[in-house]
Amino acid sequence: MATRPDQAPGEQNIDAVFYRDGASNSLAMNLLKTARLNMFNLFVEQMRPSADTTVLDIGVSDDENEGANFLEKSYPWPEKITCAGIGSGEQVKARYPSTTFRQIAPNEPLPFADKSFDIATSNAVLEHVGGVEQRKQFILEHLRVARSVFITVPNRWFPVEHHTGLPFLHYWPAAFRLLLGRSSMQYWTKPENVDFLSSGLIGREWPGPKPPHIRMAGIKLGPFSSNIAVVASDDMHP
Protein backbone atom coordinates (compact mmCIF):
# COMPACT_ATOMS: atom_id res chain seq x y z
CA MET A 1 0.00 0.00 0.00
CA ALA A 2 1.28 3.48 -0.83
CA THR A 3 2.07 5.75 2.10
CA ARG A 4 2.95 9.38 2.64
CA PRO A 5 6.44 9.99 4.03
CA ASP A 6 4.89 11.73 7.05
CA GLN A 7 1.98 9.38 7.61
CA ALA A 8 1.26 9.07 11.30
CA PRO A 9 1.64 5.66 12.96
CA GLY A 10 -1.72 3.95 13.22
CA GLU A 11 -3.36 6.27 10.70
CA GLN A 12 -6.12 4.23 9.05
CA ASN A 13 -5.29 5.27 5.52
CA ILE A 14 -3.26 7.85 3.68
CA ASP A 15 -6.22 10.21 3.24
CA ALA A 16 -7.56 10.24 6.81
CA VAL A 17 -5.69 13.46 7.61
CA PHE A 18 -7.66 15.39 4.99
CA TYR A 19 -10.92 14.92 6.92
CA ARG A 20 -9.52 14.79 10.44
CA ASP A 21 -9.59 18.49 11.29
CA GLY A 22 -11.70 20.66 8.97
CA ALA A 23 -14.61 18.21 8.58
CA SER A 24 -14.53 16.77 12.08
CA ASN A 25 -18.03 17.89 13.14
CA SER A 26 -21.49 17.60 11.62
CA LEU A 27 -21.81 21.29 10.66
CA ALA A 28 -18.48 21.26 8.82
CA MET A 29 -19.38 18.01 7.07
CA ASN A 30 -22.76 19.40 6.00
CA LEU A 31 -21.07 22.48 4.55
CA LEU A 32 -18.57 20.24 2.76
CA LYS A 33 -21.36 18.11 1.30
CA THR A 34 -23.28 21.20 0.16
CA ALA A 35 -20.19 22.63 -1.54
CA ARG A 36 -19.36 19.35 -3.26
CA LEU A 37 -22.93 18.78 -4.43
CA ASN A 38 -22.90 22.25 -5.97
CA MET A 39 -19.59 21.48 -7.66
CA PHE A 40 -20.93 18.19 -9.00
CA ASN A 41 -23.91 20.04 -10.45
CA LEU A 42 -21.51 22.53 -12.04
CA PHE A 43 -19.50 19.62 -13.46
CA VAL A 44 -22.63 18.25 -15.14
CA GLU A 45 -23.63 21.71 -16.40
CA GLN A 46 -20.19 22.51 -17.82
CA MET A 47 -19.06 19.13 -19.11
CA ARG A 48 -22.44 17.77 -20.27
CA PRO A 49 -21.50 14.11 -19.91
CA SER A 50 -23.52 11.32 -21.48
CA ALA A 51 -23.69 7.57 -20.98
CA ASP A 52 -20.74 7.23 -23.36
CA THR A 53 -18.47 9.80 -21.68
CA THR A 54 -15.32 8.38 -20.11
CA VAL A 55 -14.12 10.12 -16.95
CA LEU A 56 -10.81 9.96 -15.07
CA ASP A 57 -11.13 11.07 -11.43
CA ILE A 58 -7.62 11.89 -10.22
CA GLY A 59 -6.98 11.79 -6.48
CA VAL A 60 -9.87 9.71 -5.17
CA SER A 61 -9.90 9.32 -1.41
CA ASP A 62 -9.00 6.16 0.48
CA ASP A 63 -10.99 7.65 3.37
CA GLU A 64 -14.62 6.89 2.59
CA ASN A 65 -17.07 9.28 4.31
CA GLU A 66 -20.12 11.39 3.49
CA GLY A 67 -18.06 14.12 1.82
CA ALA A 68 -15.45 12.05 0.02
CA ASN A 69 -15.53 10.80 -3.57
CA PHE A 70 -18.60 12.86 -4.44
CA LEU A 71 -18.34 12.14 -8.16
CA GLU A 72 -18.53 8.40 -7.51
CA LYS A 73 -21.49 8.92 -5.17
CA SER A 74 -23.45 11.00 -7.68
CA TYR A 75 -22.48 10.11 -11.23
CA PRO A 76 -25.21 8.14 -13.07
CA TRP A 77 -22.75 6.05 -15.15
CA PRO A 78 -20.13 4.80 -12.64
CA GLU A 79 -18.90 2.13 -15.06
CA LYS A 80 -17.44 4.97 -17.14
CA ILE A 81 -15.32 6.30 -14.25
CA THR A 82 -11.68 5.37 -13.75
CA CYS A 83 -10.59 6.27 -10.23
CA ALA A 84 -6.92 7.14 -9.73
CA GLY A 85 -5.45 7.38 -6.25
CA ILE A 86 -2.15 7.03 -4.43
CA GLY A 87 -3.58 4.60 -1.89
CA SER A 88 -4.57 0.98 -2.30
CA GLY A 89 -8.12 1.93 -3.24
CA GLU A 90 -9.66 -0.86 -1.16
CA GLN A 91 -12.51 1.29 0.15
CA VAL A 92 -13.11 2.81 -3.29
CA LYS A 93 -13.32 -0.63 -4.92
CA ALA A 94 -15.61 -1.94 -2.18
CA ARG A 95 -17.98 1.05 -2.18
CA TYR A 96 -18.02 1.69 -5.94
CA PRO A 97 -17.56 -1.72 -7.58
CA SER A 98 -18.74 -0.52 -11.00
CA THR A 99 -15.82 1.88 -11.31
CA THR A 100 -12.25 1.00 -12.29
CA PHE A 101 -9.40 1.79 -9.89
CA ARG A 102 -5.77 2.50 -10.84
CA GLN A 103 -3.05 3.28 -8.33
CA ILE A 104 -0.82 6.24 -9.17
CA ALA A 105 2.35 7.73 -7.68
CA PRO A 106 2.66 11.34 -6.45
CA ASN A 107 4.36 13.69 -8.93
CA GLU A 108 4.75 10.92 -11.52
CA PRO A 109 3.16 10.78 -15.00
CA LEU A 110 -0.27 9.21 -15.04
CA PRO A 111 -0.30 5.62 -16.37
CA PHE A 112 -2.59 6.45 -19.29
CA ALA A 113 -2.01 7.20 -22.97
CA ASP A 114 -2.66 10.64 -24.43
CA LYS A 115 -6.36 11.51 -24.77
CA SER A 116 -7.45 8.25 -23.17
CA PHE A 117 -10.49 9.94 -21.59
CA ASP A 118 -13.17 12.42 -22.51
CA ILE A 119 -12.84 14.21 -19.15
CA ALA A 120 -10.11 14.36 -16.51
CA THR A 121 -11.21 15.82 -13.18
CA SER A 122 -9.83 16.31 -9.70
CA ASN A 123 -11.29 17.85 -6.57
CA ALA A 124 -9.24 19.33 -3.73
CA VAL A 125 -5.99 17.78 -4.97
CA LEU A 126 -4.06 20.58 -6.69
CA GLU A 127 -3.36 22.36 -3.39
CA HIS A 128 -1.59 19.26 -2.05
CA VAL A 129 0.83 18.35 -4.85
CA GLY A 130 3.73 20.64 -3.87
CA GLY A 131 4.93 23.94 -5.31
CA VAL A 132 4.49 25.80 -8.58
CA GLU A 133 6.25 23.26 -10.81
CA GLN A 134 4.39 20.32 -9.29
CA ARG A 135 1.06 22.12 -9.85
CA LYS A 136 1.95 22.82 -13.47
CA GLN A 137 2.89 19.20 -14.10
CA PHE A 138 -0.28 17.98 -12.39
CA ILE A 139 -2.41 20.20 -14.64
CA LEU A 140 -0.45 19.20 -17.74
CA GLU A 141 -1.17 15.54 -16.99
CA HIS A 142 -4.91 16.33 -16.91
CA LEU A 143 -4.57 18.05 -20.26
CA ARG A 144 -2.51 15.22 -21.72
CA VAL A 145 -4.79 12.30 -20.88
CA ALA A 146 -8.17 13.92 -21.61
CA ARG A 147 -9.91 16.14 -24.12
CA SER A 148 -11.60 18.23 -21.43
CA VAL A 149 -10.57 19.11 -17.88
CA PHE A 150 -12.56 20.07 -14.78
CA ILE A 151 -10.48 20.92 -11.69
CA THR A 152 -11.84 22.23 -8.40
CA VAL A 153 -9.86 23.54 -5.44
CA PRO A 154 -10.57 25.37 -2.19
CA ASN A 155 -10.58 29.14 -2.60
CA ARG A 156 -8.00 30.77 -0.33
CA TRP A 157 -10.34 33.73 0.23
CA PHE A 158 -13.18 31.66 1.70
CA PRO A 159 -13.43 32.86 5.32
CA VAL A 160 -12.88 29.38 6.81
CA GLU A 161 -9.77 27.36 5.93
CA HIS A 162 -11.02 24.03 4.57
CA HIS A 163 -8.48 21.66 6.10
CA THR A 164 -8.42 23.02 9.67
CA GLY A 165 -11.80 24.70 10.09
CA LEU A 166 -10.05 27.84 11.37
CA PRO A 167 -11.47 31.22 10.29
CA PHE A 168 -9.43 33.98 8.61
CA LEU A 169 -5.95 32.98 9.85
CA HIS A 170 -5.01 31.50 6.46
CA TYR A 171 -5.35 34.98 4.92
CA TRP A 172 -1.84 35.43 6.37
CA PRO A 173 -0.04 32.17 5.44
CA ALA A 174 3.12 32.93 7.42
CA ALA A 175 1.12 33.51 10.61
CA PHE A 176 -1.04 30.44 9.89
CA ARG A 177 2.03 28.19 9.59
CA LEU A 178 3.78 29.73 12.59
CA LEU A 179 0.85 29.47 14.99
CA LEU A 180 -0.06 25.92 13.99
CA GLY A 181 3.55 24.74 14.12
CA ARG A 182 3.29 23.30 17.62
CA SER A 183 -0.34 22.26 17.51
CA SER A 184 -2.09 19.03 16.59
CA MET A 185 -2.60 20.59 13.15
CA GLN A 186 1.08 21.02 12.37
CA TYR A 187 0.68 18.84 9.25
CA TRP A 188 -0.89 21.86 7.55
CA THR A 189 2.08 24.13 8.24
CA LYS A 190 4.10 22.67 5.35
CA PRO A 191 3.42 24.25 1.92
CA GLU A 192 3.94 20.87 0.27
CA ASN A 193 1.00 19.52 2.30
CA VAL A 194 -1.33 22.42 1.59
CA ASP A 195 -0.93 25.63 -0.35
CA PHE A 196 -3.45 28.43 -0.58
CA LEU A 197 -4.74 28.91 -4.12
CA SER A 198 -6.68 31.79 -5.63
CA SER A 199 -8.25 32.24 -9.06
CA GLY A 200 -5.58 34.80 -9.93
CA LEU A 201 -2.74 32.47 -8.98
CA ILE A 202 -4.23 29.59 -10.98
CA GLY A 203 -4.62 31.84 -14.02
CA ARG A 204 -1.00 33.02 -13.77
CA GLU A 205 0.39 29.51 -13.31
CA TRP A 206 -1.78 27.79 -15.93
CA PRO A 207 0.59 25.84 -18.22
CA GLY A 208 -1.74 24.95 -21.08
CA PRO A 209 -1.67 26.63 -24.50
CA LYS A 210 -5.19 28.00 -24.00
CA PRO A 211 -6.39 29.93 -20.94
CA PRO A 212 -8.99 28.11 -18.85
CA HIS A 213 -12.43 29.26 -17.79
CA ILE A 214 -12.26 29.98 -14.05
CA ARG A 215 -15.41 30.24 -11.96
CA MET A 216 -16.33 30.61 -8.31
CA ALA A 217 -18.01 27.43 -7.09
CA GLY A 218 -19.19 25.47 -4.07
CA ILE A 219 -20.81 27.71 -1.47
CA LYS A 220 -21.36 30.91 -3.46
CA LEU A 221 -20.13 34.10 -1.80
CA GLY A 222 -18.78 35.97 -4.81
CA PRO A 223 -14.99 36.30 -4.59
CA PHE A 224 -15.18 34.67 -1.14
CA SER A 225 -16.90 31.50 -2.43
CA SER A 226 -15.69 28.24 -0.95
CA ASN A 227 -14.18 26.82 -4.12
CA ILE A 228 -12.74 27.57 -7.54
CA ALA A 229 -13.64 25.57 -10.64
CA VAL A 230 -11.31 25.47 -13.65
CA VAL A 231 -12.59 24.25 -17.02
CA ALA A 232 -10.43 23.64 -20.10
CA SER A 233 -11.21 21.81 -23.31
CA ASP A 234 -9.70 21.05 -26.70
CA ASP A 235 -12.78 22.73 -28.13
CA MET A 236 -12.27 26.02 -26.28
CA HIS A 237 -11.36 29.05 -28.38
CA PRO A 238 -8.08 30.85 -27.53
Short mmCIF file of the C-alpha atoms (twelve columns), coordinates in Angstrom:
data_MODEL
# 
_entry.id   MODEL 
# 
loop_
_atom_site.group_PDB 
_atom_site.id 
_atom_site.type_symbol 
_atom_site.label_atom_id 
_atom_site.label_alt_id 
_atom_site.label_comp_id 
_atom_site.label_asym_id 
_atom_site.label_seq_id 
_atom_site.Cartn_x 
_atom_site.Cartn_y 
_atom_site.Cartn_z 
_atom_site.pdbx_PDB_model_num 
ATOM 1   C CA . MET A 1   0.000   0.000  0.000   1 
ATOM 2   C CA . ALA A 2   1.275   3.481  -0.832  1 
ATOM 3   C CA . THR A 3   2.074   5.747  2.105   1 
ATOM 4   C CA . ARG A 4   2.951   9.376  2.642   1 
ATOM 5   C CA . PRO A 5   6.442   9.989  4.028   1 
ATOM 6   C CA . ASP A 6   4.893   11.731 7.051   1 
ATOM 7   C CA . GLN A 7   1.977   9.376  7.612   1 
ATOM 8   C CA . ALA A 8   1.257   9.075  11.305  1 
ATOM 9   C CA . PRO A 9   1.636   5.662  12.958  1 
ATOM 10  C CA . GLY A 10  -1.721  3.952  13.217  1 
ATOM 11  C CA . GLU A 11  -3.360  6.268  10.698  1 
ATOM 12  C CA . GLN A 12  -6.117  4.229  9.054   1 
ATOM 13  C CA . ASN A 13  -5.286  5.273  5.524   1 
ATOM 14  C CA . ILE A 14  -3.262  7.848  3.683   1 
ATOM 15  C CA . ASP A 15  -6.218  10.209 3.243   1 
ATOM 16  C CA . ALA A 16  -7.564  10.239 6.810   1 
ATOM 17  C CA . VAL A 17  -5.688  13.460 7.612   1 
ATOM 18  C CA . PHE A 18  -7.660  15.395 4.994   1 
ATOM 19  C CA . TYR A 19  -10.921 14.920 6.918   1 
ATOM 20  C CA . ARG A 20  -9.521  14.785 10.444  1 
ATOM 21  C CA . ASP A 21  -9.593  18.492 11.291  1 
ATOM 22  C CA . GLY A 22  -11.697 20.657 8.973   1 
ATOM 23  C CA . ALA A 23  -14.606 18.207 8.580   1 
ATOM 24  C CA . SER A 24  -14.529 16.771 12.083  1 
ATOM 25  C CA . ASN A 25  -18.032 17.895 13.138  1 
ATOM 26  C CA . SER A 26  -21.492 17.602 11.618  1 
ATOM 27  C CA . LEU A 27  -21.805 21.293 10.664  1 
ATOM 28  C CA . ALA A 28  -18.483 21.257 8.824   1 
ATOM 29  C CA . MET A 29  -19.378 18.007 7.071   1 
ATOM 30  C CA . ASN A 30  -22.761 19.399 6.001   1 
ATOM 31  C CA . LEU A 31  -21.067 22.484 4.550   1 
ATOM 32  C CA . LEU A 32  -18.570 20.241 2.757   1 
ATOM 33  C CA . LYS A 33  -21.358 18.110 1.303   1 
ATOM 34  C CA . THR A 34  -23.280 21.198 0.155   1 
ATOM 35  C CA . ALA A 35  -20.193 22.631 -1.545  1 
ATOM 36  C CA . ARG A 36  -19.359 19.350 -3.262  1 
ATOM 37  C CA . LEU A 37  -22.925 18.776 -4.430  1 
ATOM 38  C CA . ASN A 38  -22.904 22.253 -5.969  1 
ATOM 39  C CA . MET A 39  -19.586 21.482 -7.663  1 
ATOM 40  C CA . PHE A 40  -20.927 18.194 -8.997  1 
ATOM 41  C CA . ASN A 41  -23.915 20.036 -10.454 1 
ATOM 42  C CA . LEU A 42  -21.513 22.533 -12.042 1 
ATOM 43  C CA . PHE A 43  -19.497 19.620 -13.456 1 
ATOM 44  C CA . VAL A 44  -22.631 18.253 -15.137 1 
ATOM 45  C CA . GLU A 45  -23.628 21.706 -16.402 1 
ATOM 46  C CA . GLN A 46  -20.194 22.514 -17.819 1 
ATOM 47  C CA . MET A 47  -19.056 19.129 -19.107 1 
ATOM 48  C CA . ARG A 48  -22.444 17.773 -20.275 1 
ATOM 49  C CA . PRO A 49  -21.497 14.108 -19.906 1 
ATOM 50  C CA . SER A 50  -23.522 11.315 -21.484 1 
ATOM 51  C CA . ALA A 51  -23.695 7.568  -20.980 1 
ATOM 52  C CA . ASP A 52  -20.740 7.233  -23.362 1 
ATOM 53  C CA . THR A 53  -18.468 9.797  -21.684 1 
ATOM 54  C CA . THR A 54  -15.321 8.378  -20.111 1 
ATOM 55  C CA . VAL A 55  -14.116 10.120 -16.947 1 
ATOM 56  C CA . LEU A 56  -10.806 9.959  -15.074 1 
ATOM 57  C CA . ASP A 57  -11.135 11.065 -11.431 1 
ATOM 58  C CA . ILE A 58  -7.622  11.894 -10.217 1 
ATOM 59  C CA . GLY A 59  -6.982  11.794 -6.475  1 
ATOM 60  C CA . VAL A 60  -9.868  9.709  -5.166  1 
ATOM 61  C CA . SER A 61  -9.904  9.322  -1.415  1 
ATOM 62  C CA . ASP A 62  -8.998  6.161  0.477   1 
ATOM 63  C CA . ASP A 63  -10.986 7.650  3.368   1 
ATOM 64  C CA . GLU A 64  -14.615 6.895  2.590   1 
ATOM 65  C CA . ASN A 65  -17.070 9.277  4.311   1 
ATOM 66  C CA . GLU A 66  -20.116 11.391 3.487   1 
ATOM 67  C CA . GLY A 67  -18.059 14.119 1.821   1 
ATOM 68  C CA . ALA A 68  -15.447 12.051 0.025   1 
ATOM 69  C CA . ASN A 69  -15.527 10.796 -3.571  1 
ATOM 70  C CA . PHE A 70  -18.596 12.856 -4.438  1 
ATOM 71  C CA . LEU A 71  -18.342 12.144 -8.161  1 
ATOM 72  C CA . GLU A 72  -18.530 8.399  -7.510  1 
ATOM 73  C CA . LYS A 73  -21.488 8.923  -5.175  1 
ATOM 74  C CA . SER A 74  -23.452 11.000 -7.676  1 
ATOM 75  C CA . TYR A 75  -22.481 10.106 -11.232 1 
ATOM 76  C CA . PRO A 76  -25.209 8.136  -13.071 1 
ATOM 77  C CA . TRP A 77  -22.751 6.052  -15.146 1 
ATOM 78  C CA . PRO A 78  -20.132 4.799  -12.644 1 
ATOM 79  C CA . GLU A 79  -18.896 2.127  -15.065 1 
ATOM 80  C CA . LYS A 80  -17.442 4.974  -17.145 1 
ATOM 81  C CA . ILE A 81  -15.319 6.304  -14.253 1 
ATOM 82  C CA . THR A 82  -11.679 5.368  -13.753 1 
ATOM 83  C CA . CYS A 83  -10.592 6.271  -10.228 1 
ATOM 84  C CA . ALA A 84  -6.915  7.136  -9.732  1 
ATOM 85  C CA . GLY A 85  -5.453  7.384  -6.249  1 
ATOM 86  C CA . ILE A 86  -2.145  7.027  -4.432  1 
ATOM 87  C CA . GLY A 87  -3.577  4.601  -1.890  1 
ATOM 88  C CA . SER A 88  -4.568  0.982  -2.296  1 
ATOM 89  C CA . GLY A 89  -8.118  1.930  -3.241  1 
ATOM 90  C CA . GLU A 90  -9.661  -0.860 -1.157  1 
ATOM 91  C CA . GLN A 91  -12.513 1.291  0.146   1 
ATOM 92  C CA . VAL A 92  -13.107 2.807  -3.295  1 
ATOM 93  C CA . LYS A 93  -13.321 -0.628 -4.922  1 
ATOM 94  C CA . ALA A 94  -15.610 -1.944 -2.184  1 
ATOM 95  C CA . ARG A 95  -17.983 1.048  -2.178  1 
ATOM 96  C CA . TYR A 96  -18.022 1.692  -5.942  1 
ATOM 97  C CA . PRO A 97  -17.561 -1.717 -7.580  1 
ATOM 98  C CA . SER A 98  -18.738 -0.522 -11.004 1 
ATOM 99  C CA . THR A 99  -15.818 1.884  -11.308 1 
ATOM 100 C CA . THR A 100 -12.253 0.996  -12.287 1 
ATOM 101 C CA . PHE A 101 -9.397  1.788  -9.894  1 
ATOM 102 C CA . ARG A 102 -5.772  2.499  -10.839 1 
ATOM 103 C CA . GLN A 103 -3.053  3.284  -8.331  1 
ATOM 104 C CA . ILE A 104 -0.818  6.241  -9.174  1 
ATOM 105 C CA . ALA A 105 2.354   7.731  -7.676  1 
ATOM 106 C CA . PRO A 106 2.664   11.341 -6.448  1 
ATOM 107 C CA . ASN A 107 4.358   13.687 -8.932  1 
ATOM 108 C CA . GLU A 108 4.753   10.918 -11.520 1 
ATOM 109 C CA . PRO A 109 3.160   10.775 -14.997 1 
ATOM 110 C CA . LEU A 110 -0.274  9.208  -15.039 1 
ATOM 111 C CA . PRO A 111 -0.296  5.615  -16.373 1 
ATOM 112 C CA . PHE A 112 -2.586  6.450  -19.287 1 
ATOM 113 C CA . ALA A 113 -2.014  7.205  -22.965 1 
ATOM 114 C CA . ASP A 114 -2.659  10.642 -24.434 1 
ATOM 115 C CA . LYS A 115 -6.363  11.514 -24.774 1 
ATOM 116 C CA . SER A 116 -7.455  8.247  -23.172 1 
ATOM 117 C CA . PHE A 117 -10.491 9.944  -21.594 1 
ATOM 118 C CA . ASP A 118 -13.170 12.423 -22.508 1 
ATOM 119 C CA . ILE A 119 -12.840 14.213 -19.149 1 
ATOM 120 C CA . ALA A 120 -10.112 14.361 -16.506 1 
ATOM 121 C CA . THR A 121 -11.205 15.818 -13.184 1 
ATOM 122 C CA . SER A 122 -9.829  16.314 -9.699  1 
ATOM 123 C CA . ASN A 123 -11.287 17.846 -6.573  1 
ATOM 124 C CA . ALA A 124 -9.238  19.335 -3.730  1 
ATOM 125 C CA . VAL A 125 -5.985  17.779 -4.966  1 
ATOM 126 C CA . LEU A 126 -4.058  20.581 -6.691  1 
ATOM 127 C CA . GLU A 127 -3.355  22.363 -3.394  1 
ATOM 128 C CA . HIS A 128 -1.587  19.256 -2.048  1 
ATOM 129 C CA . VAL A 129 0.830   18.349 -4.847  1 
ATOM 130 C CA . GLY A 130 3.730   20.642 -3.866  1 
ATOM 131 C CA . GLY A 131 4.932   23.939 -5.314  1 
ATOM 132 C CA . VAL A 132 4.494   25.798 -8.579  1 
ATOM 133 C CA . GLU A 133 6.249   23.265 -10.807 1 
ATOM 134 C CA . GLN A 134 4.386   20.322 -9.291  1 
ATOM 135 C CA . ARG A 135 1.065   22.116 -9.846  1 
ATOM 136 C CA . LYS A 136 1.949   22.821 -13.474 1 
ATOM 137 C CA . GLN A 137 2.894   19.205 -14.101 1 
ATOM 138 C CA . PHE A 138 -0.283  17.981 -12.389 1 
ATOM 139 C CA . ILE A 139 -2.406  20.199 -14.641 1 
ATOM 140 C CA . LEU A 140 -0.451  19.196 -17.735 1 
ATOM 141 C CA . GLU A 141 -1.171  15.541 -16.995 1 
ATOM 142 C CA . HIS A 142 -4.907  16.327 -16.906 1 
ATOM 143 C CA . LEU A 143 -4.567  18.052 -20.263 1 
ATOM 144 C CA . ARG A 144 -2.514  15.218 -21.721 1 
ATOM 145 C CA . VAL A 145 -4.790  12.301 -20.880 1 
ATOM 146 C CA . ALA A 146 -8.173  13.920 -21.612 1 
ATOM 147 C CA . ARG A 147 -9.910  16.141 -24.124 1 
ATOM 148 C CA . SER A 148 -11.597 18.225 -21.426 1 
ATOM 149 C CA . VAL A 149 -10.569 19.109 -17.882 1 
ATOM 150 C CA . PHE A 150 -12.562 20.066 -14.781 1 
ATOM 151 C CA . ILE A 151 -10.481 20.925 -11.695 1 
ATOM 152 C CA . THR A 152 -11.843 22.233 -8.405  1 
ATOM 153 C CA . VAL A 153 -9.862  23.536 -5.436  1 
ATOM 154 C CA . PRO A 154 -10.567 25.367 -2.187  1 
ATOM 155 C CA . ASN A 155 -10.578 29.142 -2.598  1 
ATOM 156 C CA . ARG A 156 -7.998  30.768 -0.331  1 
ATOM 157 C CA . TRP A 157 -10.339 33.733 0.228   1 
ATOM 158 C CA . PHE A 158 -13.181 31.657 1.696   1 
ATOM 159 C CA . PRO A 159 -13.426 32.863 5.321   1 
ATOM 160 C CA . VAL A 160 -12.884 29.384 6.808   1 
ATOM 161 C CA . GLU A 161 -9.775  27.362 5.934   1 
ATOM 162 C CA . HIS A 162 -11.015 24.031 4.573   1 
ATOM 163 C CA . HIS A 163 -8.484  21.661 6.102   1 
ATOM 164 C CA . THR A 164 -8.415  23.018 9.666   1 
ATOM 165 C CA . GLY A 165 -11.802 24.700 10.089  1 
ATOM 166 C CA . LEU A 166 -10.051 27.843 11.369  1 
ATOM 167 C CA . PRO A 167 -11.467 31.220 10.290  1 
ATOM 168 C CA . PHE A 168 -9.428  33.978 8.606   1 
ATOM 169 C CA . LEU A 169 -5.949  32.981 9.850   1 
ATOM 170 C CA . HIS A 170 -5.015  31.502 6.459   1 
ATOM 171 C CA . TYR A 171 -5.346  34.977 4.921   1 
ATOM 172 C CA . TRP A 172 -1.842  35.425 6.371   1 
ATOM 173 C CA . PRO A 173 -0.044  32.175 5.444   1 
ATOM 174 C CA . ALA A 174 3.116   32.933 7.420   1 
ATOM 175 C CA . ALA A 175 1.118   33.507 10.612  1 
ATOM 176 C CA . PHE A 176 -1.037  30.444 9.890   1 
ATOM 177 C CA . ARG A 177 2.025   28.191 9.589   1 
ATOM 178 C CA . LEU A 178 3.778   29.728 12.587  1 
ATOM 179 C CA . LEU A 179 0.852   29.471 14.990  1 
ATOM 180 C CA . LEU A 180 -0.061  25.922 13.988  1 
ATOM 181 C CA . GLY A 181 3.551   24.740 14.122  1 
ATOM 182 C CA . ARG A 182 3.287   23.295 17.622  1 
ATOM 183 C CA . SER A 183 -0.335  22.260 17.515  1 
ATOM 184 C CA . SER A 184 -2.087  19.027 16.589  1 
ATOM 185 C CA . MET A 185 -2.603  20.589 13.150  1 
ATOM 186 C CA . GLN A 186 1.076   21.016 12.374  1 
ATOM 187 C CA . TYR A 187 0.683   18.836 9.254   1 
ATOM 188 C CA . TRP A 188 -0.888  21.859 7.553   1 
ATOM 189 C CA . THR A 189 2.083   24.129 8.239   1 
ATOM 190 C CA . LYS A 190 4.100   22.672 5.349   1 
ATOM 191 C CA . PRO A 191 3.417   24.254 1.924   1 
ATOM 192 C CA . GLU A 192 3.938   20.868 0.266   1 
ATOM 193 C CA . ASN A 193 1.001   19.516 2.302   1 
ATOM 194 C CA . VAL A 194 -1.333  22.420 1.589   1 
ATOM 195 C CA . ASP A 195 -0.928  25.633 -0.355  1 
ATOM 196 C CA . PHE A 196 -3.454  28.433 -0.581  1 
ATOM 197 C CA . LEU A 197 -4.745  28.914 -4.124  1 
ATOM 198 C CA . SER A 198 -6.680  31.790 -5.635  1 
ATOM 199 C CA . SER A 199 -8.248  32.241 -9.056  1 
ATOM 200 C CA . GLY A 200 -5.579  34.798 -9.930  1 
ATOM 201 C CA . LEU A 201 -2.743  32.471 -8.985  1 
ATOM 202 C CA . ILE A 202 -4.233  29.587 -10.978 1 
ATOM 203 C CA . GLY A 203 -4.616  31.843 -14.017 1 
ATOM 204 C CA . ARG A 204 -0.995  33.021 -13.768 1 
ATOM 205 C CA . GLU A 205 0.386   29.512 -13.315 1 
ATOM 206 C CA . TRP A 206 -1.778  27.791 -15.931 1 
ATOM 207 C CA . PRO A 207 0.586   25.842 -18.217 1 
ATOM 208 C CA . GLY A 208 -1.737  24.952 -21.077 1 
ATOM 209 C CA . PRO A 209 -1.669  26.626 -24.495 1 
ATOM 210 C CA . LYS A 210 -5.188  27.996 -24.004 1 
ATOM 211 C CA . PRO A 211 -6.393  29.933 -20.943 1 
ATOM 212 C CA . PRO A 212 -8.993  28.112 -18.853 1 
ATOM 213 C CA . HIS A 213 -12.428 29.258 -17.794 1 
ATOM 214 C CA . ILE A 214 -12.255 29.977 -14.053 1 
ATOM 215 C CA . ARG A 215 -15.407 30.241 -11.956 1 
ATOM 216 C CA . MET A 216 -16.334 30.612 -8.310  1 
ATOM 217 C CA . ALA A 217 -18.010 27.430 -7.094  1 
ATOM 218 C CA . GLY A 218 -19.190 25.474 -4.068  1 
ATOM 219 C CA . ILE A 219 -20.813 27.714 -1.470  1 
ATOM 220 C CA . LYS A 220 -21.357 30.912 -3.458  1 
ATOM 221 C CA . LEU A 221 -20.126 34.102 -1.798  1 
ATOM 222 C CA . GLY A 222 -18.784 35.974 -4.812  1 
ATOM 223 C CA . PRO A 223 -14.988 36.298 -4.587  1 
ATOM 224 C CA . PHE A 224 -15.180 34.668 -1.140  1 
ATOM 225 C CA . SER A 225 -16.901 31.501 -2.426  1 
ATOM 226 C CA . SER A 226 -15.693 28.239 -0.951  1 
ATOM 227 C CA . ASN A 227 -14.183 26.821 -4.124  1 
ATOM 228 C CA . ILE A 228 -12.740 27.570 -7.541  1 
ATOM 229 C CA . ALA A 229 -13.639 25.567 -10.640 1 
ATOM 230 C CA . VAL A 230 -11.313 25.473 -13.646 1 
ATOM 231 C CA . VAL A 231 -12.594 24.253 -17.020 1 
ATOM 232 C CA . ALA A 232 -10.433 23.638 -20.098 1 
ATOM 233 C CA . SER A 233 -11.208 21.807 -23.313 1 
ATOM 234 C CA . ASP A 234 -9.699  21.047 -26.696 1 
ATOM 235 C CA . ASP A 235 -12.778 22.725 -28.133 1 
ATOM 236 C CA . MET A 236 -12.268 26.020 -26.279 1 
ATOM 237 C CA . HIS A 237 -11.361 29.047 -28.380 1 
ATOM 238 C CA . PRO A 238 -8.082  30.845 -27.529 1 
# 
